[in-house]
Amino acid sequence: MSKAKILILGGGFGGLFTALELAGSFDVTLVSDADHFLFTPMLYEYLSGEVEAWHIAPRYDELLDDNVHFVQAAITGIDLVAQSVSLAGRESLNYDALVLAIGGVTNYVGVEGAEEFTLPFRKLSHADNLRHRMVATLDRIPPDFAPLDARREATFAVVGAGASGCELSTKMADLLRDAFQRRALQGEPRVLVIEMGDRVVPGMGDQIREFVEDALDKSGVEVHTNTRVVKVTSGELTFEHEGKHESLKTAGVVWTGGVKMSPLIEQLDVEKSKRGLLVVNPTLQLSQHVNVFALGDIAFYPDATPTLAGTAQLAFQQATLAGRNIKAYMEGNEMHTKHFEELGEAISLGTERAAVLTGGKAFGGALARQARFALYTSRLPTWHHRLRVGASWFLGAGTQMKRM
Ligand SMILES: Cc1cc2nc3c(=O)[nH]c(=O)nc-3n(C[C@H](O)[C@H](O)[C@H](O)COP(=O)(O)OP(=O)(O)OC[C@H]3O[C@@H](n4cnc5c(N)ncnc54)[C@H](O)[C@@H]3O)c2cc1C
């Protein structure tokens, strides 16, 4: 008898970990447009060279054994009625059960020029592009440049002061400052973080915010709250604060201002939340199509701590439930539900600091940096990969930033 076909769309936290749960049970296929998984929480350390690509972006062919077929292709359409998925340049795939885990896409909220002229920060290639931009900027500044000219030339802005914007801006500021010293440039670089809300890391608790504010200050990041970016052009950013518009020349603007649903999800005719997420049952199934399970950033799950929305933590935890429930569904057994809780928050703040919130207590400093690394190493996809990364960190390789 042929095995039931389980098709998993997306190889991020939700999709990859579901595939690992199901490996060996059915005819499992994982589709992703990249050839590697990406451990996004450490993309900042990849930017600074503290970790290498193999640490945080292992290839699927290393992670998945023969029990899971991997197809590298862009998904172009999902037909829930015909139970078929179209792929660019390949034959469509059909399924008995489908897992939707394609994550979100950058949300430019309609700001003029943002999509064209800002740098996104969601993929390995985005971090490479940003690093190249920073190095090219530094290379343009001669040591005899007056301090103010050097500062004007090395001005970078990060849009959005959520966890991502704060982690990135502190990292960029530390890297640029270190490069100024090493290259004997005069003055200091300028890094701004621009936030339309009234405080940084709005989704996080006050305890951890204190560490974030302190780190932004120590890294010399200029924080502009209640400020809205209204236009971006090549080399210039315009923002509005208290009704006044101001323009600023920049060497680069990085957009971390939010996530929205991909057009593939938008076109599905099923129940959605106000933000366009797929509303799933507590079993992770879509109510109109019970052979379809959705998780991670695209799913609105009713029973999770609200601060978990849009996090790797949630997708990672949901993958275990998805794996168990798909097995139960295919075998006609009872499915499970689960309440998802915070596993603790960890945030990297520049090249020297981090903050960790665990068991209701926040701590920072060098110890937090080590704790964050240990926590994240334990969440890497397979024991084999965890061991390699842990050993490399323990032996001191890959812990130094790669200087600019
Ligand atoms: C820089 C950064 C740092 C982050 N840091 C943290 C953190 O510290 N802690 C935390 O909890 N969360 C963090 N997050 C959020 C976290 O990454 C997401 O919540 C999580 O990845 C969601 O998992 P997912 O499986 O839903 O989607 P993703 O992990 O985004 O995976 C989606 C997958 O689908 C594939 N895909 C998408 N569209 C297509 C298509 N059309 N065709 C083929 N394949 C496609 C993608 O390539 C990817 O493999 C961070 C995110 C970013 C960008």
The ligand as an SDF file (V2000), in Angstrom:
LIG
                    3D

 53 58  0  0  0  0  0  0  0  0999 V2000
   16.3240   38.8720   11.7990 C   0  0  0  0  0  0  0  0  0  0  0  0
   15.2650   38.1470   12.5780 C   0  0  0  0  0  0  0  0  0  0  0  0
   15.4880   37.8320   13.9090 C   0  0  0  0  0  0  0  0  0  0  0  0
   14.5360   37.1470   14.6450 C   0  0  0  0  0  0  0  0  0  0  0  0
   14.8050   36.8620   15.9560 N   0  0  0  0  0  0  0  0  0  0  0  0
   13.9170   36.1520   16.6750 C   0  0  0  0  0  0  0  0  0  0  0  0
   14.2030   35.7990   18.0250 C   0  0  0  0  0  0  0  0  0  0  0  0
   15.2450   36.1630   18.5850 O   0  0  0  0  0  0  0  0  0  0  0  0
   13.2920   35.0530   18.7010 N   0  0  0  0  0  0  0  0  0  0  0  0
   12.1310   34.6320   18.1250 C   0  0  0  0  0  0  0  0  0  0  0  0
   11.3520   33.9300   18.7730 O   0  0  0  0  0  0  0  0  0  0  0  0
   11.8160   34.9780   16.8500 N   0  0  0  0  0  0  0  0  0  0  0  0
   12.6810   35.7080   16.1070 C   0  0  0  0  0  0  0  0  0  0  0  0
   12.3830   36.0730   14.8180 N   0  0  0  0  0  0  0  0  0  0  0  0
   11.0770   35.6910   14.2510 C   0  0  0  0  0  0  0  0  0  0  0  0
   11.1480   34.2740   13.6990 C   0  0  0  0  0  0  0  0  0  0  0  0
   12.1890   34.1490   12.7490 O   0  0  0  0  0  0  0  0  0  0  0  0
    9.8310   33.9030   13.0420 C   0  0  0  0  0  0  0  0  0  0  0  0
    8.7730   34.1070   13.9240 O   0  0  0  0  0  0  0  0  0  0  0  0
    9.8630   32.4320   12.6290 C   0  0  0  0  0  0  0  0  0  0  0  0
   10.9090   32.2140   11.7020 O   0  0  0  0  0  0  0  0  0  0  0  0
    8.5270   31.9940   12.0330 C   0  0  0  0  0  0  0  0  0  0  0  0
    8.6270   30.6670   11.5820 O   0  0  0  0  0  0  0  0  0  0  0  0
    7.7890   30.1880   10.3250 P   0  0  0  0  0  0  0  0  0  0  0  0
    8.0720   28.7360   10.1560 O   0  0  0  0  0  0  0  0  0  0  0  0
    6.3890   30.6460   10.4470 O   0  0  0  0  0  0  0  0  0  0  0  0
    8.3880   31.0010    9.1050 O   0  0  0  0  0  0  0  0  0  0  0  0
    9.8840   31.1380    8.5910 P   0  0  0  0  0  0  0  0  0  0  0  0
   10.8600   30.6670    9.6030 O   0  0  0  0  0  0  0  0  0  0  0  0
    9.9710   32.5220    8.0620 O   0  0  0  0  0  0  0  0  0  0  0  0
    9.9520   30.1080    7.3880 O   0  0  0  0  0  0  0  0  0  0  0  0
    9.2640   30.2930    6.1930 C   0  0  0  0  0  0  0  0  0  0  0  0
    9.8820   29.3750    5.1620 C   0  0  0  0  0  0  0  0  0  0  0  0
    9.0800   29.4050    3.9870 O   0  0  0  0  0  0  0  0  0  0  0  0
    9.9010   29.6060    2.8380 C   0  0  0  0  0  0  0  0  0  0  0  0
    9.0640   30.2950    1.8430 N   0  0  0  0  0  0  0  0  0  0  0  0
    8.3580   31.4320    1.9920 C   0  0  0  0  0  0  0  0  0  0  0  0
    7.7120   31.7370    0.8610 N   0  0  0  0  0  0  0  0  0  0  0  0
    8.0060   30.7660   -0.0360 C   0  0  0  0  0  0  0  0  0  0  0  0
    7.6450   30.5060   -1.3910 C   0  0  0  0  0  0  0  0  0  0  0  0
    6.8150   31.3030   -2.0730 N   0  0  0  0  0  0  0  0  0  0  0  0
    8.1510   29.4190   -2.0000 N   0  0  0  0  0  0  0  0  0  0  0  0
    8.9850   28.5650   -1.3370 C   0  0  0  0  0  0  0  0  0  0  0  0
    9.3500   28.7480   -0.0430 N   0  0  0  0  0  0  0  0  0  0  0  0
    8.8700   29.8400    0.5910 C   0  0  0  0  0  0  0  0  0  0  0  0
   11.0510   30.4450    3.3760 C   0  0  0  0  0  0  0  0  0  0  0  0
   12.1960   30.3850    2.5670 O   0  0  0  0  0  0  0  0  0  0  0  0
   11.2750   29.7750    4.7300 C   0  0  0  0  0  0  0  0  0  0  0  0
   12.0570   28.6100    4.6080 O   0  0  0  0  0  0  0  0  0  0  0  0
   13.3140   36.7750   14.0480 C   0  0  0  0  0  0  0  0  0  0  0  0
   13.0800   37.0840   12.7090 C   0  0  0  0  0  0  0  0  0  0  0  0
   14.0450   37.7570   11.9740 C   0  0  0  0  0  0  0  0  0  0  0  0
   13.7910   38.0840   10.5260 C   0  0  0  0  0  0  0  0  0  0  0  0
  1  2  1  0
  2  3  1  0
  2 52  2  0
  3  4  2  0
  4  5  1  0
  4 50  1  0
  5  6  2  0
  6  7  1  0
  6 13  1  0
  7  8  2  0
  7  9  1  0
  9 10  1  0
 10 11  2  0
 10 12  1  0
 12 13  2  0
 13 14  1  0
 14 15  1  0
 14 50  1  0
 15 16  1  0
 16 17  1  0
 16 18  1  0
 18 19  1  0
 18 20  1  0
 20 21  1  0
 20 22  1  0
 22 23  1  0
 23 24  1  0
 24 25  2  0
 24 26  1  0
 24 27  1  0
 27 28  1  0
 28 29  2  0
 28 30  1  0
 28 31  1  0
 31 32  1  0
 32 33  1  0
 33 34  1  0
 33 48  1  0
 34 35  1  0
 35 36  1  0
 35 46  1  0
 36 37  1  0
 36 45  1  0
 37 38  2  0
 38 39  1  0
 39 40  1  0
 39 45  2  0
 40 41  1  0
 40 42  2  0
 42 43  1  0
 43 44  2  0
 44 45  1  0
 46 47  1  0
 46 48  1  0
 48 49  1  0
 50 51  2  0
 51 52  1  0
 52 53  1  0
M  END
$$$$
